[in-house]
Amino acid sequence: MLTRYDEFLCHQIPETFDCVDTSAREWTERIWFSAHDLKGNAQLIAGFGVYPNRNIMDAFALFVIDGKTQYCVRASRELRPAIDEVRVGPFSYEIIKPMETVRFSLAENPHRLAFQLDLRGTLAPHEEDHQFNRTRGRVLEHIKRYVQAGRVSGWIEADGVRYEANESTWYGERDHSWGIRRGGGVPETGVQPGEIPAGYLHNFVVAQFDGWGITYHLREDADARVLAFSGAVMYPRGNDRSERRAIRLEHHLRFESEIRHINGGTITLHFEDGDPIECSIRPQSACYLKAGGYFGFRGFTHGLWLGPSFLDGHVLNLTDPEIIREVAFLEDMACEFRRGDEVGYGIFELVLIGRYPKYGYLSY
């Protein structure tokens, strides 16, 4: 089937753009979008997912106010024939200027949340190292991803209250990934179940200071052995300085007593040459991604067929311990980062499950 993308001279396989080069149902293309004010009073996470071999496109948005209330809107639709329209129900996504400015919108809907936000990249995008994982002969992950940090402008409206975002007080981050993706979506049925790890740490960070920023993606096993790592220092587009690729990360984190959320700590990026970069972290706000469909929440999971058209929403009381127990697992924490006298802001994403003695966790 021809799409508008087929008009461009950028084909890489002998097929039209409505197809990918594998029949794996896990093949996913996803965008993740983050916006937060510098005081930690308001935080929004949103995303789109496209699943060509499931014939699905879905989207979600999560908005946290004062750490007490989280608004959630989720939508899904049949992908074809509108495969070249990044739109699901009231959600839409536009590329205003490639690799620089994107717009994420949620139009008026019954679920008490709407917004239109532009993220303008202030730093050049960082291309992560390729991620590949094969277990028991099956490819579980074959992913490419890039990330970018910038400033946000626009508006958010929740329950009739309007929040104005401007570039002086709102920061933003985004990523774009594609390939065979593990986790976060519908598992394949009728095959040998995957192994449950004794313990596991996933940590993803994008943070920006004035004129530079850091990013990394880390995975470790229960004994803090590195399974995968990619990271760098990023600089503005057109800057004479090219990004510095990191070779390893050192982390010393502190945790809340009742939940595996950090309440502070330090991270240190090391390089083949030059001084390491150490930053302290102070969390400001937590957004619970599970409510948006990561690993499933109240009937909605990324890549799950929910019919030709689906839309729902929830408002979560984050002061209720029962709600936290239901929704906690994968959180994006808006944080203040400090390096000496320099102050930056960004996202600290963490999953820490099972045994992990380094931080005192001896079991699930």
N, C-alpha and C positions, 0 to 999 in steps of 0.2 A: 504494500500500500504506500503510495507516495504521500509525503508530508511536506510542509514548507521547508523543513531542514534539508530536504533532498535537492533544493535549488542551489545550495552552497557547495563549493568545491572542497569538501572536507571528508569525503567518505573514506573509510579505512577497511571495510570488508565489502565483498561483492553482494551487498544487500541494500535495501532501502532502510531509512532511519527508524522504521517502526519495529525493527528486529535487532537483536544482539547476537553475538557470535557464540552463544552457548544456549542450551535448552534448560540449564539449571533454574529451578523455580526460585532459588534464593537470590538470583541476580537482581540487584537493587541499585537505583540511583537516588541519592538523598541529598537534600540541602538542610542545613541547620542554621538558625538565625537567633542571635542573642542581642538584647538591648537592656541597659540598666542605668539608673541614675547614680551619681557619685556618692550619695548618702546612704544607699541601701534601702530606700523607701519603696522603690518600684523596680520590678524585674520581669522581663518578658522573654520567653523562649518559644520558638515556633519552628516548624519544619514541613517539608514536602517529601513524599516518597513515591517513586515510580517503579513498578514491577512488571516489566514487559511480558514475562512468561507466566504471570498470574492474571494479566489483563486488569490491573488495578492501579489507581493513583489515589493517594491519601494525604491528609494534611492535619496538623494540630497546632494549637496555640495555648500557652499557659502563662498566666499573669499573676504575679504575687505582689500583694500590697502589705507593707509594714510587717512582713513575716507572719501575718495572721490569717490571710485569706488568699486562696489560690483559685482563680477562674480557669476553667478548662473547656475548650471547644475542639471537637474532633470531627472529621469528615472523610468520606471515601466515595469513590465513583468507579464505574466501569471505564477503563482506560481508552479503549477504541470505540468510535473512530477519532475522537478528539485527542489523539496522542500528542499533538504538537501544541496543545494549549495548557499552560501551567496554571490550572484553575480547578478547584474542587468546591462545589457549592459556593459559599461566600468567600472562600480563600482565593487569593491570586498572588502571583509572583512575577515581577518584571525585572529584566536586566536593563537598567537605564544606560550604563556605560560599562562594557565588559571589563572585568578585573578591577573595577573601581566603585561603581554605585549600583546597588540593587534596591528594589522596593518590595516589601512584604505587606499585604493588606488583608484585613478581615472586615468585610462589609457587614452592615446591620443584619442581625439574625436573632432568633429567640433566646439566645443563651447569655445575654447581658455583657458581652465583650465585643468590642470592635476596635480597629486601629488602622492607621496607614503610617508606615515607618520607612524612611530611607536610610540605608547604611552606606556611608561614603568611606571607602578604604583610605586610611592615612598611611598605612604601611604596605609595602609590596607583598603580594600573596606568597605564602611559603608552601612549597610542594613537599609533602611528607614522603619518606621512603616507602617503597612498595611493601604492602603487607600480604604475606602468603603463608598459609598453614594447611598442611595435609595430615590427616590422622586416619589410621586404619585403611589407607588407600584412597580415601575420599577427600576431595578438596573442600575444606570448610570455609576458607577465606581467600579471596584473591581480589584485593582492593587497592584503588588509588584514591588519594585525597589531597586537597589543598585547603589552607586556612588563610583568613585575612582578618585584621583588626582595623577598626576605624571609629568614626563618630556617627551619632544617630540624630535625626530630626524627624518631626512629624507629631502625631498625637495618638493617644490611647483613651478609650472611653469604657469604663466599667460601672455598671449599675447607675448610669447617668452622670457619673463624675468624670470629668475630662482632665487628662494629664498631658501637658504640653512637653514635648521632647525637643531639645535644641543641642547643638554640637558642643556648646561650652560645658554642659552639665550631664550629657548622656554619652556613654561609650557603647560600642557594639563589637561583636565578633561573629564570624560565620565560617562554615566549612561546606565543602561540596565533595561527595565521594561517589564512586561507582564501582560495581563489580559484584562478585559473589561475596555475600556478607553473612557473617555468623552473628547470632545473638540479636535480641531486640525485636525479632519478628516471629512469624509462624514457623515452627520447626517442621521438617519433612517427616511424614508419617510412613510407617511400614518399613523402616530401616533400623539397623542396630542403634540403640540409644548411645549418645555420647557419654564419655566418662565425666563423673562429677568430681571436680578438683578438691583436694584436701583444703586448699585455700587459694585465693587469687586476688590480686590487686590490679585494677585498671585506673589510670590517672591521665587526664587530658587537660592541658592548660593553654590558654591564649591570654596574654596580658600585654598592655601597652603603657609606655611612659612617654614623655615628651621627646619625640624624635627617634624612638626605638621601641622594640617590644620583644617578647620571648614567646615561644610555643614549644610544647613537647607532647609526645604520646608514649606512655610507658605501660608495660605489662610485666608483672612479676608473679612467681608461684608462691606457695606458702612459706618457703624458706628465703624469700626475698631475692631469688635468682631471677635475672632478667630474661624474659621470654621475647620481648620486642621493645625497641626504643628508637625514636626518631625525634630530633629537636633542633632548634636554631634560634639565633638572635636575628630579628628582622629590622629593616630600616626603610625609610620612605622611598617611594618610587622616584627614580632619577637621582638618588643620592649616590655619591661617589663610593660609598662603602657597600660592598656586597655582603649578603647575609653570612653569618658564621654558623657552620654546622656543628652541633654538639655531639659528643661521643658517649657521654653517660650523664646520669642524674643521681644526685645524692639528696635524700629527703629525710627530714626529721620533723614529724608531725605530732600534734597533740589532739586528743579526741574527747568529745563529750562522753559522759559516763553512761547515758541511757541509749545512745544511738551512735552509729559509726559515722559521725560528722566531725570534721576537723573544727577545732576552735582556735587554731594558730599553728605556728611552726615555721620551718625554713626549707627552702629548696635551693640546690646549687647545681648549675649547669657547668659541665667541664668540657674542655675543647682540646684538640690536638696540640695547639699552641696558644699562647696568650693566657691571661688571667681568667680564672673561673668567675662566674656571676652568681652571687648569692642574694636571694630575696627572702624577706620575711612576709608572712601572709596573715591577714586579718579578715575573716569572713564577715560579710555584711548582710547577706540574704541567701536563702536556699530555695530553689525551684525543683519540684519533684517531677522528674521526667516520666516516671512510670505512668502517671495520669494521662500523658499524651500518647500512650500506646507502646512504650518501650517495655517489652516482656509481658505486656497485657495488663489491662486495668478495666474492670467493669464492662467486659464484653468487647473491648476495642484493643486490637493488636496490630502493629504495623504489618501490612501485607496480607491481612485477613479479608477474605471475600465477604462483604456485607451487603451485596446486592448492587444494582445499577446506581443507586444513590443513597447515601446515608449521612446523617448529621445528628450529633448529640452534644451534650455539654453538662458540666457539673460545677458547683461551687463548693470548695473544700474548706473546712474550718481547721486551720493548721495549729490551733491551740488545743485541739482534741487529741489526746494520746491514741485513741482507737483509730482515728483517721491516719495518723502518722504511721502506725503499725501496718495499716492497709497499703499505704502509698509509697513508703520508703523503700529504696533499693539503689536507685541511680539518681544522683542529685547534681545539678549545676549550681555551684555556689558563687555568687558575685562577691569578689574580694578586693581588698586594698592590698597592693604589693609595695614593699619598700626596699630600696637598695641605697643604703646610706641616707642622704638627704633627698633622694629622688622618690617620688610617689607615683605609682601607676595603679591601674584598675583592670580587672579582667575576670575570667571564668576559671574556676578550679572544679573540674569534674572528677568524681571518685566513685568507684565501686570497690568495696573491700569485704570479701565474704570468707567464711570458714576460718581455718587455722592460719594465724599470721603472728608468730611469737614476737617479732620485732616490736609490735605495738601492744603486746600483752594478750592477744586473742588466741586461745588454745583450741577452739572448736567453733562450730556453727552456733 
